[in-house]
Amino acid sequence: MAKFHGIVKGDLKGNAGQFSFRQVKGVTVASGRIYNNSSAGEGATLAQREHRCKLANIVNFYRTIIEFEKRAWEGKPERVSDYNMFVKANLTNNDVYMPKNYANVGAVVPARYVVAKGSLTPVQINPFFGAGIDGVQFALVVGELPVGTPVTVGMVSQGIIENNAGYNNGDKITFAFMFKRYTTIGGVSYPFVDVDYIEMQLDTTSTELAAAVYQSRNMSFYIADNVVRFHGTCDAVFAVHTRMLGSVLQASNQVVVLPATESSNPYGTEEWIEACCDSYGYKGDVLIQPSMNEGGTVIYTTITVESSGHGDVAGGGSYIAGRPVTVTATPASGYAFKGWYNNAAGDGVPLSTDLEYTFNAPAEDMTIYAIFAEIIQITIGKVTNGSVTANGEVITGTSETTINVAKGTLVTLQATAASGYQFSKWQNGRSENLSTSNPYSFVANENITGSAQILAVFVAGGAGE
């Protein structure tokens, strides 16, 4: 809705759509946010930029659960990828937007995304986390179990099959519990998501203890009121019922469930969406009214360019309002460029991450800051039986590879197994285990080289990627 002030007095101020009106040196200046062209793939129109910002969280969410998605889409066309199925199912819903810097570091928040589609009986989820009791209840009735007898996988499987329509011996129920965390990078606190998976293979002959098999580092299995429950605190959850008929996958329709107390979406407000779109760069304020005051004098703007240190900057000076300004940043040896900011601390969404940044001079003086950070070296050990992608760079072969990143940068490693192998874990050069998550993310605050280098371990088995 447009908001105007001072119409009667003649000092019009306010906003209307993409246009804004303000007083500059005694004259009303109307300006519009005109976006760059799409030659860089960033989208020329507001609608294209909104689409891109909305896609960012969808893509990063998919990457978070990529291994699970390989068994989530019943009847998937032969030449359609899991990624395409996921994006198609979620792009028109769930208005969660991410700015460019969030997208670049892989930031993600849980949303009510569709994670699986098919014909099997869906798993109903009744979360009661966030309501005074921590835990999640599933509408999987097991019936009366013997009192005083340890509950086995076979007993739980038999109970589910007998008391719930549509479940067979051999079916699998995958439970996914999502946990939000925040990592500060370059003064910005970014959201990320970790996932715990618990797989319940229905096997009526198993004598293993259910509590030992159906648990993770954060969630513990138990039976209450004759239904399946998990104890623990999480921020979102989903569960999917799957079945293999030979080589044919069947799955249930499932959606991510958020706490009932989470009703608002801070990543979908009008102000947030505008900031997200602007993060991909725009030409600034293009003056609709000529850049002159009432006396016919051209309005000049002073652009001050400052460096955070460890790098040089150029491009400051006096410019006619509305004309192009180009500023450049050159990192010193041993340092990397993080971005252009409107504050000296480098907080918030950067104006641009390009070393050479062009924008139109606003009608008021401004200061722009180039932020530099120390280079951190990350060594990826020799890769055999697969490949590793480090922040988009594919690493293969039998020699070590060292990448340079700015200190405080989030590094994301993705392992892809060769045919006949499967990913097992990440370890350092001393054979100490680091993580079994894939992808694996960490903040680079110190060099990781020599015996601390990171290696992807692949083991025989599986079809690879």
N, C-alpha and C positions, 0 to 999 in steps of 0.2 A: 504494500500500500504506500502511495506517495505521501510524503510529509513535507509541508512547506511552512515557512515562517516569514513574517515581515512583508507580506504582499502589499498591504496598504501603504506602508512606509517606503516601499520601493527598494528595500534591501533583501531581496528574495534569497532564502537559504533553505536547503533541504535536499531530499533525494526523490527521484522518480525513475523506477526501473534501473537501467544501467547508467542513468545520468545523475549528476549532482550539481548543485548550484551553491555558490559561496561568494563572499565579498573579498576581493583582492585589490588593495590599494584604491579603494573608492569605486570600484566597478564590479558589477555582477558578472561572474564568470561561470559559464555552463561547460561542463566537461563530461566525457563519456569514457567508460572502460572499453577500449577497443583491443581485442586480442590479436596476437601475432598470427601469421599465416600458418598453414598446416604442413609446411615443407619439412619441419623437424618431427612430424608425426604427433604433434601435441594438440591438434584440433583448433580450427579457427574460430568456431562459434562457441557461445556459452553452452549450448546443448551438448556439443562435442566434448567440452571440458568437463561438464557434469558427468557425462558418460564415463570418461576416463577416470575421474576421481572415485566414482562408484565402483568401477571395475577393480580398483587397486585393492580394496579389502577383500573382495571376492577371490581374486587371484592369490593373495597372501594366505587367506583362509584355506584355499584348496591346497596350497603348498604345505600347510601345517598338517593336513590329513591325507596327503597324497597316497601313501601306502594303503590306507583303508579304502580309498575311492576305487581301487582296482577291482574290488568285489562288491560294488554297490549299485550297479546299473543293469537291471534285468532287460534283456532284449535290445542291448546297445547295438546300433548299426555297425557293420563290419569296419567301415572306414572312419568312424567317429570316435574321437578320443574321450577318455574319462574327463579330461579338462573341459572339452566342449559340452559334454553332458551337464557338468556342474555349473558352468557359466550360463548355459541356456536356461537351466532350472531356476536361477537366482537373480539374473540381471534385472528383471522387471519388478522385483520385490526388495524388501529390506534396504531402506535408504540409509546406508552407512557409507560415508564419504571419507577419503583420505587425501591429504595434500601430497605434493611431489616428494618432499623429504621423508614422509612416513612411508610412502611406497618404495622409495629407494633403499630403506633399511629393513624392509620386510615387516613393518609394524602391522598388527592385526588385532581386531577385537571380535569376540563371539557375537553372532547374529543369528536370527531365526532362519538359517539357510536350510534348503532341502539337501540332504546328504545321500539319499538313496531312493530309488523308485523300483517298484515291482509288484508282484501279485500275492506274495505271502502275507500271513497275518502280521500286522504291525505290532510293535512293542509299545505299550502304553506306559508313559512316564509321569509320575506324580512327584515332583521335587518338593521337598520341604526345607531346603537350605535357604537361609536368609529369613526364616520365620521363627527363629528362636531355637530350632533344633537343626543340627547339621545332618544331612543324609539325603538319599534318594530312594524312592519306592517305585517298583515296577509292577505292573498288573500281570504278574506271572504267578499264578496260584500253584502251590506245591501240595496243598492238602495237609492232612494230619500226619506228621512224622513221629516215629516212635520216641517216647520220652526217655531220656537217659542214655540214648544210643548215639554215638558220633554220626553226624550227618555226612554221607558220602556223595560223591558226584553221581553215582548210580541212583541213589534215593532221590536227589533233586531232579535228575533227568526224568525218572519215572513219574514223579509228581507233576512236573510240567506237562508231560505228554498226556497224562490221564485227565488233567483238570483244565487244559487250555486247548481250544479247537485250533487245528492247523499246524501243530508241531509234531515232528516225527523224530525217531531215533536217528542220530547222525546230523541233525540240523545244528547250526551254529548261531549263537546270539552274541554279538559283539557289543560291549558296553564301552562308551568313550566318555571320560570325565575331563573337562577342560578347566584350566587354571590360569587366570590372568596374572601377569607380572609386568613390572615397569623397569626399563633400563634407561639411564640418562646418558645421552650421547651428544656432545657439543652443547651442553646446557639445556637440551630438550629431553623431557621424560616421555619415552615412547612406550606404547602398550604392545605386549606380546602374549602369546598363548602357548602353554604346554599341555600335552594330552597324555593321559593314562588310559591304556586299553586293557580290558579284561575280556577274554574270550571264553564263552561257556559252550563247549561242545557237548551236545546231549548224547550221553553214553550210559545206557541202563545197566551195563555190566561193570562199570568202573567202581573200584573200592577205595579210590583216593579220597581223602578228606576234602570236602567242598570248601571249607574255610581256608585251606592251604592253597588250593588251586585257583579259586576265584578271588584273588586279592591283588592289589598293586601297592606301590609305595605310599599312596595317599588314601586309598579306599579299601574297606574291609567288608567282606560278604557276611550276611547273616539272614536268618528267617524270622519274621515277626508277623503275627496275625495271618500266618499261613501263606505269606507272599514274600517274594524276593526283595531284599533291601541291601543297600550298601551304606556303610557309615563313613563319614568323612566330609570335609568341606570342599566344595568346588564352585565354579562360577557359571558353568553351563554343562549340559549333558545330552548325549544322544545314544540310541541303541538300535541295532539293525539285525533283523532275522534273515539268515541266508540259508540256501540249500543248493547242493550240487547234484544235478541229475546227469551223470556222466560228465560231459564237458560243458553242460548248459547250466548257467547260473540263474537262480531265482532269488529275489530279494523282497523286502518289505518297503512300503512307503514310510520314510522317516524324516523328521525335521529336528533341528537343534532346539532344545528346550532351555529357556532362560528362567531365572527365579521370578516368581510372580511379583516380587517387590520391585523388579527392574522395569518400570513403565516408561521412563523417558529415554530418549536417544540423543546424547550430547554430540554425536557425530552426524547429525542430520538437521541441525537448525539452519535457518537462512544465513545467519552470520558465518557459521562454520563452512557451509557449502561455498559461499562467496570467497572466503579465504583459501579454500582448497583450489578453486578455479584459478584464482590469482597466482597461486604458487607455481603454476606452469608458465608464468611470464606473460605480461601484457604490455602494450605500448605506453601505458601510463595514461595520464589525463590528456586527451586530445581536445584542444580548446575549440569549442563550437563558435563561441564569440571570438572575434579577432583579438590577438594578444596585445591589446593596447588599452591604455586608460582613457578616461573621458576626454582628456586633452589631446589624444592622438599620439601619445608617447608609447613606444614599444615597452612591454614588461620584460625585464631581465630577471633571471633566476640565478642564484649562486649555488653551484653544486660543490660540496666539500667531500673529498674522498680521503678516508683515513684507513690505516692498516693496524691490525692487532699486534703487529710485530712479526719478524721472521719472513718478511716478504715486502715487495714494492708495489705501489699502486700509481695509476696515472689516469687522467681524464677529467679532473676537476676544473672548475672555472666558472665563467659567466656565460649563460645561454639564454636565448630568446625562449620564453615559455612556449611549450608545444613543439619545439624542435628536438631532433634526435640528439641524445647524449651517449657516448660510448666510454665506459670505464674499463680498465684492464688491471689484472692482478698477476704478479709474478712471484711464485714462492721462492724463498731462499733455499740453498742447498740443505737437504735433510728435512725439509718441511713440505707439506701438501696444502692445497687450497680447499677450504671447506665450503665457502659460499659468501655471497653478498648479503648483508643484513642491515636493518634500519636501526640497530642498536649495537653498542660497543661490546656487549657481552656475547653476542652471537646467539641470542635466545630466540625461540619461536621458529616460524617457517622462513627459510631464506628467500630473498627476492629472486635469486638466481644462483646456480652452482657453476655457471660458465665463467671461465677465466676472462673472456671478453663479453661484457654485458651491455646491451644497447636498450635504452628506454627514452621516452619523451620527457623533456624537462617539465616539471609541474609549474604551477603559477606561483609557488612559494619556495623560498630557500629550503634546501634539504642537505642532510649529511648521510653518506652511505659508507658502510664499514666492510672491509675485506678481512675475513677471519682465516688465519692460517694455523695449522697444527703440525706437531712433530710426526715424522714418518715412522711407522711401525712395520717391522718385517715379520711376515708369517711364512714359515717353510712347510710345504706339504711334502711328505715323504714319497718315495717312488710308489707308483700305483700299478698294481698287477691285478688281473682278472676283473677289471672295471675301469671306471673313470671318476674323477672328482670335479665338481664345478664350485669354484671359489668366487663368490660375488660376481657371478656371470662368466667367469673365465674358466674354460674347460681344461682340465689337466689330465694328461694320459702319459704312459711311457714309464720307463724304469729309472729315471733320474729325478732327483729332488727339484722342486720348483718353489721359488720364493716370490711372494707378491708383496707389494708395498701399499699400505693403507694409512690414512690419517689417524692419529691417536684418538681414541674414543669412538672409532667407527665400529658399527656392528658388522661382524664377519659371518657370513652364512655359507656353510659347506654342505653340498648335496652329493651323495655317493650314488653311482649308477652301476649296477652289477653287469658283467658280461654274461653272455648266454651260458647257462650251465652253472652259474654262481649266484649267490645272494649276499646282500650286505649283512655283516655281523655286528661291527662296533667300530668306534674311533679309539685309538690309543696313541700315546706319545712314543718317542724314540726309545724310551726305557721300558716299553711294553706295559705301561700302566694304563688302565682303562680310563677313558675320558667321558664317553657317552655312548648310548645305544640309539639315540635319537637320530633320525634322518629325515629332513635336514637337521644339522647341528649348528647352533648360533652362539656366539660369544662376543663380548666387547673387547676390542684390541687396545689394551692399555700398556702392554709391554711386548718386546720382541719374543717371538716363539720360534726359536731356531735350534740347531744342534740337537742335543738329546731331548729337547722339549718339542721338536717338530711333530706335526700331526700326521697320522697315517690312517687310511681307511682299510679295514680288514674285511675281506670277502671270503666266504667259505663255499665249498662245492654244494650244489643243490639249487633248485629253482630254475626258472626259464630266463632270468635276467630281464633287462628292460627292452 
